[in-house]
Amino acid sequence: MAKRGGFPGGAMPGNMSNLMKQAQRMQRQMEEGQKELETKEFTATAGGAAVEVTVTGKKEVVRVKLAEDAVDPDDIEMLQDLIVAATNEALKLAEDANNEMMGKMTGGLGGFPF
């Protein structure tokens, strides 16, 4: 009869306890990191700084600055496009910061297998 691998009854109780403590510690660190990230602001520009948009780590737009020369009543479409471009770039910066923080917390594991 072939011998089954592992420990009888699954993982050893001490190891399971340590694993749970590590998971709880990681969860606390992730929550703290997320709260810290939410307080940060990310700013991006478009059109040679004609439009500047600032978002928070919560991905909320908090500020839009327009250069005077960006406001052309005959070309509203261009201004709208610049606002969209700057907003998307600022959101990308916030997302990149979030991904970097998560990578540090998980050691680059990319998620959990369960």
N, C-alpha and C positions, 0 to 999 in steps of 0.2 A: 504494500500500500504506500502510495506517495505521501510524503510529508508536506503539509500545507505551510506556506510561508507566513511570517508575521507572528504576532503575539496571540496567545489564546484569548479569545473574547474581544479581539480588536486592540486598540492602542492602550498602552499602559496608563492607568489613572493619573499618575504624576505628569506624564507627557501631555495628556489631554488638558490638564489644568494649566500647564505652562502655555500651551497653544491658545487657550481661551484668554489668558492674561495678555498675551501678545496681541491677539486680535482686538481686545478691548483698548489696549494702549494705542494701537494703530488707528482705531476708530476715533479716539479722543484727539490724536494728533491731526487727523484729517479734518475733524470738525473745527479745531483751532485754526488750522491753515485756511480753511474755507472762510471763516469769519474774518481773518486778517485780509484775505484776498478781496472780500466784499467791500472793505473800506478803501481799497486802492482805486486810483483813477487812471484811465488809459486814454491818451490823446493821439489823434491822427489828423493829418491834413490831406487836402486834395487841391488840385489846380494851382500848384506852386504856393501853397498856404493861403489861397483865397478863401478856403473854407476849413475850419478847424472844429472837430467834434470830440467831445470828452464823454466817456462812459465809465461807469463804475464796474467793479468786479461782479456786481449783481446783473450786469449787462443792461443797465438803465442809462439812457442818455441824460446827462446832467447839464451840458453846455454846448451851444453851437455859436461859433464866432464867424462872422462874415466880413471880409475886407470890403471896403466901399466899392472898389472897382469890380467886385464880383457880382454886384447887384446891377444888372442891366435889364431894364423893363422889356427890352425887345428880345431878350434871350433867357427867359425864365427856365426853359428846359435845361440849359447848361448848368444853371445854379442848382436845380433839383438833382441832376446827375452828380454834381460835385458833393452835395450833401450826402447822397446815398453812398458814394465811394468812400468818403471820409468816415461815415458811420460804420460801414462794413469793415473797414480797416481797423478802427478802434475796437470793435467787437472781436475781431480776430486777435488783436493784441491781448485782450482780456482772456480769451479762450486759450491762447498759447501759454499765458501765465498760469492758468488753471491746470493745464496739462503738465506743465513743468513741475508744479507743486505736487500733483498726484504721482508723477513719476518718481519724485524724490521720496514720497511716503511709501510707495509700494516697491521701491528698489528696482523700478523698471519692469516689474512682472507683467504689467498690462492687464491686470484683472485677476480675479480669483476663479479657480476651477470648479466652483460649486454654484 
